[in-house]
Amino acid sequence: MTQPIELGLAVIGIVEQLTPRLRRASDQSQNDVYVGTVLLPHGDLRVRAYVKVFPPRDRGQLVYNEVIAHHFAKQCGLPSPLTFPCVCRPAQLRAATRTMMVGESSSEFVMGVASIDCARREIKQSVVRSEMVVAEVTSWPDVARWAVFDELMGNDDRHIDNLVRRGPRDYMPIDHERILFGDPWFGSTLQQLQTRSCDPNILANTIAEGADPQARQRMLQVAHDWMLKTVLEEPPKARTLERRCHAPEGITTQLVDMLNIRRSKLPPLMQWHLQKGDLFRVSSQ
Protein backbone atom coordinates (compact mmCIF):
# COMPACT_ATOMS: atom_id res chain seq x y z
CA MET A 1 0.00 0.00 0.00
CA THR A 2 1.25 3.48 -0.84
CA GLN A 3 2.44 5.35 2.24
CA PRO A 4 1.54 9.00 2.94
CA ILE A 5 4.24 11.53 2.11
CA GLU A 6 5.20 14.20 4.59
CA LEU A 7 6.05 17.66 3.34
CA GLY A 8 7.21 19.85 6.20
CA LEU A 9 5.09 19.00 9.22
CA ALA A 10 1.94 17.87 7.40
CA VAL A 11 0.74 14.77 5.64
CA ILE A 12 -0.61 15.60 2.19
CA GLY A 13 -2.46 13.67 -0.49
CA ILE A 14 -0.62 11.46 -2.96
CA VAL A 15 -1.74 11.38 -6.57
CA GLU A 16 -1.80 7.79 -7.77
CA GLN A 17 -3.33 8.21 -11.23
CA LEU A 18 -3.95 11.23 -13.49
CA THR A 19 -5.86 11.82 -16.72
CA PRO A 20 -5.41 15.22 -18.39
CA ARG A 21 -8.50 17.31 -19.09
CA LEU A 22 -8.87 18.82 -22.53
CA ARG A 23 -9.16 22.37 -21.20
CA ARG A 24 -7.04 24.43 -18.89
CA ALA A 25 -8.74 25.86 -15.83
CA SER A 26 -8.83 29.39 -17.22
CA ASP A 27 -7.52 31.49 -20.06
CA GLN A 28 -5.95 33.71 -17.38
CA SER A 29 -3.83 30.96 -15.87
CA GLN A 30 -1.13 28.57 -16.98
CA ASN A 31 -2.02 25.67 -14.72
CA ASP A 32 -2.97 22.19 -15.88
CA VAL A 33 -6.13 20.43 -14.73
CA TYR A 34 -6.44 16.67 -14.37
CA VAL A 35 -8.85 14.15 -12.98
CA GLY A 36 -7.40 11.28 -11.05
CA THR A 37 -7.17 9.10 -7.99
CA VAL A 38 -5.69 10.61 -4.82
CA LEU A 39 -4.78 8.96 -1.54
CA LEU A 40 -6.35 11.16 1.12
CA PRO A 41 -4.28 12.67 3.92
CA HIS A 42 -4.29 10.84 7.25
CA GLY A 43 -5.59 7.55 5.92
CA ASP A 44 -5.69 5.00 3.15
CA LEU A 45 -8.91 6.18 1.47
CA ARG A 46 -8.59 6.73 -2.27
CA VAL A 47 -10.88 9.28 -3.90
CA ARG A 48 -11.60 10.61 -7.36
CA ALA A 49 -10.56 14.25 -7.54
CA TYR A 50 -9.71 17.23 -9.66
CA VAL A 51 -5.97 17.84 -9.50
CA LYS A 52 -4.36 21.14 -10.48
CA VAL A 53 -0.66 21.72 -10.99
CA PHE A 54 0.84 25.19 -11.21
CA PRO A 55 4.12 26.57 -12.60
CA PRO A 56 6.87 26.77 -9.96
CA ARG A 57 6.97 30.57 -9.69
CA ASP A 58 3.39 30.91 -8.39
CA ARG A 59 2.82 27.40 -7.02
CA GLY A 60 2.90 28.10 -3.31
CA GLN A 61 0.65 31.15 -3.57
CA LEU A 62 -1.95 29.39 -5.73
CA VAL A 63 -2.06 26.21 -3.64
CA TYR A 64 -2.53 28.38 -0.56
CA ASN A 65 -5.33 30.34 -2.29
CA GLU A 66 -7.22 27.20 -3.21
CA VAL A 67 -6.97 25.59 0.23
CA ILE A 68 -7.70 28.68 2.33
CA ALA A 69 -10.71 29.62 0.16
CA HIS A 70 -12.15 26.16 0.78
CA HIS A 71 -11.88 26.66 4.54
CA PHE A 72 -13.48 30.10 4.37
CA ALA A 73 -16.32 28.81 2.19
CA LYS A 74 -17.10 26.20 4.83
CA GLN A 75 -17.07 28.88 7.53
CA CYS A 76 -19.62 30.81 5.47
CA GLY A 77 -21.87 27.75 5.35
CA LEU A 78 -21.25 27.07 1.67
CA PRO A 79 -20.85 23.58 0.19
CA SER A 80 -17.25 23.13 -0.88
CA PRO A 81 -15.46 19.95 -1.90
CA LEU A 82 -12.62 18.91 0.38
CA THR A 83 -9.55 20.68 -1.00
CA PHE A 84 -6.01 19.96 0.11
CA PRO A 85 -2.42 20.01 -1.16
CA CYS A 86 -1.22 16.93 -2.97
CA VAL A 87 1.93 15.70 -4.65
CA CYS A 88 2.45 13.85 -7.91
CA ARG A 89 5.44 12.51 -9.77
CA PRO A 90 6.65 14.48 -12.81
CA ALA A 91 6.10 11.42 -15.02
CA GLN A 92 2.36 11.68 -14.30
CA LEU A 93 2.13 15.15 -15.84
CA ARG A 94 1.32 15.99 -19.44
CA ALA A 95 4.42 15.70 -21.62
CA ALA A 96 3.62 19.02 -23.32
CA THR A 97 3.90 21.03 -20.08
CA ARG A 98 5.98 18.75 -17.86
CA THR A 99 9.20 20.72 -18.22
CA MET A 100 7.47 23.99 -17.43
CA MET A 101 5.73 22.56 -14.37
CA VAL A 102 8.83 20.87 -12.94
CA GLY A 103 11.13 23.82 -13.60
CA GLU A 104 14.63 23.56 -12.21
CA SER A 105 13.62 21.50 -9.20
CA SER A 106 15.32 18.20 -8.62
CA SER A 107 12.54 17.03 -6.29
CA GLU A 108 10.98 13.65 -6.81
CA PHE A 109 7.52 15.23 -6.51
CA VAL A 110 5.56 18.25 -7.73
CA MET A 111 3.04 19.86 -5.40
CA GLY A 112 -0.49 20.64 -6.59
CA VAL A 113 -3.95 20.89 -5.12
CA ALA A 114 -6.74 18.30 -5.13
CA SER A 115 -10.49 18.85 -4.81
CA ILE A 116 -12.62 15.77 -4.27
CA ASP A 117 -14.99 15.07 -7.14
CA CYS A 118 -18.36 16.35 -6.02
CA ALA A 119 -20.41 15.12 -8.98
CA ARG A 120 -23.06 12.52 -8.18
CA ARG A 121 -21.86 10.03 -10.78
CA GLU A 122 -18.82 11.30 -12.61
CA ILE A 123 -17.11 14.62 -13.20
CA LYS A 124 -19.18 16.64 -15.63
CA GLN A 125 -18.91 20.31 -16.38
CA SER A 126 -20.87 22.77 -18.49
CA VAL A 127 -18.45 23.98 -21.16
CA VAL A 128 -20.85 25.90 -23.39
CA ARG A 129 -22.19 29.27 -22.27
CA SER A 130 -25.74 29.67 -23.51
CA GLU A 131 -28.81 31.61 -22.45
CA MET A 132 -30.30 28.38 -21.09
CA VAL A 133 -27.24 27.65 -18.95
CA VAL A 134 -27.08 31.24 -17.65
CA ALA A 135 -30.80 31.12 -16.79
CA GLU A 136 -30.33 27.88 -14.86
CA VAL A 137 -27.30 29.21 -12.99
CA THR A 138 -29.27 32.33 -12.04
CA SER A 139 -32.07 30.16 -10.65
CA TRP A 140 -29.61 27.99 -8.68
CA PRO A 141 -30.61 28.41 -4.99
CA ASP A 142 -27.04 29.11 -3.83
CA VAL A 143 -26.09 31.56 -6.57
CA ALA A 144 -26.58 34.69 -4.42
CA ARG A 145 -24.49 33.29 -1.56
CA TRP A 146 -21.67 32.35 -3.91
CA ALA A 147 -21.83 35.78 -5.58
CA VAL A 148 -21.32 37.37 -2.16
CA PHE A 149 -18.53 34.93 -1.30
CA ASP A 150 -16.72 35.68 -4.57
CA GLU A 151 -16.96 39.38 -3.72
CA LEU A 152 -15.68 38.82 -0.20
CA MET A 153 -12.71 36.86 -1.51
CA GLY A 154 -12.12 39.10 -4.54
CA ASN A 155 -12.44 36.10 -6.86
CA ASP A 156 -12.15 37.52 -10.38
CA ASP A 157 -12.19 34.19 -12.20
CA ARG A 158 -15.61 32.60 -11.75
CA HIS A 159 -16.96 31.19 -15.01
CA ILE A 160 -19.19 28.42 -16.29
CA ASP A 161 -16.25 26.07 -16.62
CA ASN A 162 -15.57 26.04 -12.87
CA LEU A 163 -19.14 25.31 -11.85
CA VAL A 164 -19.55 21.54 -11.63
CA ARG A 165 -23.12 20.70 -12.60
CA ARG A 166 -24.47 18.01 -10.28
CA GLY A 167 -28.07 18.16 -11.50
CA PRO A 168 -30.80 20.65 -12.45
CA ARG A 169 -30.15 23.97 -10.67
CA ASP A 170 -27.46 22.26 -8.61
CA TYR A 171 -23.83 23.36 -8.97
CA MET A 172 -20.63 23.07 -6.96
CA PRO A 173 -18.07 25.86 -7.48
CA ILE A 174 -14.42 24.92 -7.68
CA ASP A 175 -11.27 26.85 -8.60
CA HIS A 176 -10.29 29.65 -6.24
CA GLU A 177 -6.71 30.21 -7.31
CA ARG A 178 -7.39 33.87 -8.20
CA ILE A 179 -8.79 35.10 -4.91
CA LEU A 180 -7.76 38.64 -3.94
CA PHE A 181 -8.14 39.79 -7.55
CA GLY A 182 -5.49 37.45 -8.87
CA ASP A 183 -2.76 39.54 -7.24
CA PRO A 184 0.47 37.91 -6.01
CA TRP A 185 -0.41 39.14 -2.55
CA PHE A 186 2.14 37.32 -0.39
CA GLY A 187 4.22 40.13 1.09
CA SER A 188 1.86 42.90 -0.02
CA THR A 189 -0.20 45.30 2.08
CA LEU A 190 -3.63 43.71 2.45
CA GLN A 191 -5.28 46.86 3.79
CA GLN A 192 -5.55 48.24 0.26
CA LEU A 193 -7.95 45.41 -0.62
CA GLN A 194 -10.47 46.12 2.14
CA THR A 195 -12.87 48.14 -0.05
CA ARG A 196 -11.84 47.21 -3.58
CA SER A 197 -14.77 46.19 -5.80
CA CYS A 198 -14.41 42.93 -7.70
CA ASP A 199 -15.54 44.27 -11.06
CA PRO A 200 -15.45 40.88 -12.86
CA ASN A 201 -17.51 39.07 -10.19
CA ILE A 202 -19.40 37.10 -12.82
CA LEU A 203 -22.12 35.71 -10.57
CA ALA A 204 -22.92 39.13 -9.11
CA ASN A 205 -22.96 40.67 -12.56
CA THR A 206 -25.17 37.88 -13.92
CA ILE A 207 -27.68 38.47 -11.13
CA ALA A 208 -27.50 42.23 -11.63
CA GLU A 209 -28.15 41.94 -15.35
CA GLY A 210 -30.96 39.40 -14.94
CA ALA A 211 -34.67 39.97 -14.86
CA ASP A 212 -35.31 38.42 -11.45
CA PRO A 213 -35.66 41.12 -8.76
CA GLN A 214 -35.87 38.44 -6.06
CA ALA A 215 -32.39 37.17 -6.96
CA ARG A 216 -31.02 40.70 -6.65
CA GLN A 217 -32.73 41.15 -3.30
CA ARG A 218 -31.37 37.80 -2.06
CA MET A 219 -27.86 38.90 -2.95
CA LEU A 220 -28.21 42.09 -0.91
CA GLN A 221 -29.82 40.22 1.98
CA VAL A 222 -26.97 37.70 2.09
CA ALA A 223 -24.48 40.57 2.16
CA HIS A 224 -26.31 42.18 5.10
CA ASP A 225 -26.60 38.87 6.98
CA TRP A 226 -22.92 38.06 6.56
CA MET A 227 -21.96 41.56 7.66
CA LEU A 228 -23.85 41.03 10.92
CA LYS A 229 -23.45 37.33 11.64
CA THR A 230 -20.50 35.74 9.85
CA VAL A 231 -17.06 36.22 11.34
CA LEU A 232 -14.16 34.41 9.71
CA GLU A 233 -11.63 32.62 11.89
CA GLU A 234 -8.14 31.36 11.27
CA PRO A 235 -8.43 27.70 10.24
CA PRO A 236 -6.64 25.00 12.24
CA LYS A 237 -3.08 24.23 11.11
CA ALA A 238 -2.84 27.51 9.21
CA ARG A 239 0.84 27.75 10.10
CA THR A 240 1.45 24.35 8.55
CA LEU A 241 -0.20 25.51 5.33
CA GLU A 242 1.92 28.66 5.38
CA ARG A 243 5.15 26.65 5.70
CA ARG A 244 4.13 24.20 3.03
CA CYS A 245 3.32 27.01 0.59
CA HIS A 246 6.34 29.16 1.53
CA ALA A 247 3.99 31.92 2.68
CA PRO A 248 5.08 34.70 5.03
CA GLU A 249 4.67 33.54 8.62
CA GLY A 250 1.43 34.85 10.08
CA ILE A 251 -0.07 35.84 6.71
CA THR A 252 -3.27 33.91 7.51
CA THR A 253 -3.90 36.09 10.55
CA GLN A 254 -3.47 39.21 8.42
CA LEU A 255 -5.76 37.76 5.75
CA VAL A 256 -8.52 36.92 8.25
CA ASP A 257 -8.34 40.41 9.75
CA MET A 258 -8.58 42.04 6.32
CA LEU A 259 -11.45 39.82 5.16
CA ASN A 260 -13.45 40.53 8.30
CA ILE A 261 -13.13 44.24 7.59
CA ARG A 262 -14.09 43.57 3.98
CA ARG A 263 -17.06 41.55 5.25
CA SER A 264 -18.41 44.71 6.90
CA LYS A 265 -18.29 46.42 3.48
CA LEU A 266 -20.25 43.73 1.63
CA PRO A 267 -23.62 45.52 1.33
CA PRO A 268 -22.22 48.54 -0.56
CA LEU A 269 -19.92 46.30 -2.59
CA MET A 270 -22.88 44.21 -3.79
CA GLN A 271 -25.00 47.33 -4.31
CA TRP A 272 -22.25 48.62 -6.58
CA HIS A 273 -22.83 45.67 -8.91
CA LEU A 274 -26.54 46.41 -9.01
CA GLN A 275 -26.10 50.09 -9.75
CA LYS A 276 -23.21 50.22 -12.18
CA GLY A 277 -24.26 51.23 -15.67
CA ASP A 278 -27.89 51.85 -14.63
CA LEU A 279 -28.68 48.29 -15.62
CA PHE A 280 -32.38 48.49 -14.80
CA ARG A 281 -33.26 51.97 -15.99
CA VAL A 282 -34.84 50.79 -19.24
CA SER A 283 -36.67 47.80 -17.76
CA SER A 284 -38.09 49.85 -14.87
CA GLN A 285 -39.72 52.49 -17.05
Sequence and secondary structure as in RCSB ss.txt:
>XXXX:A:sequence
MTQPIELGLAVIGIVEQLTPRLRRASDQSQNDVYVGTVLLPHGDLRVRAYVKVFPPRDRGQLVYNEVIAHHFAKQ
CGLPSPLTFPCVCRPAQLRAATRTMMVGESSSEFVMGVASIDCARREIKQSVVRSEMVVAEVTSWPDVARWAVFD
ELMGNDDRHIDNLVRRGPRDYMPIDHERILFGDPWFGSTLQQLQTRSCDPNILANTIAEGADPQARQRMLQVAHD
WMLKTVLEEPPKARTLERRCHAPEGITTQLVDMLNIRRSKLPPLMQWHLQKGDLFRVSSQ
>XXXX:A:secstr
    EEETTEEEEEEEEEEE SS S TT   EEEEEEEE TTS  EEEEEEEE  GGGHHHHHHHHHHHHHHHHH
TT     EEEEEE GGGS TTTHHHHHTT   S EEEEEEE   SSS  B  S  HHHHHHHHH TTHHHHHHHH
HHHT     GGGEEEEETTEEEE   TTTGGG   TTS GGGGSS   TT HHHHHHHHSS HHHHHHHHHHHHH
HHHH      TTHHHHHHHTT  TTHHHHHHHHHHHHHTTHHHHHHHHHHGGGTTHHHH 
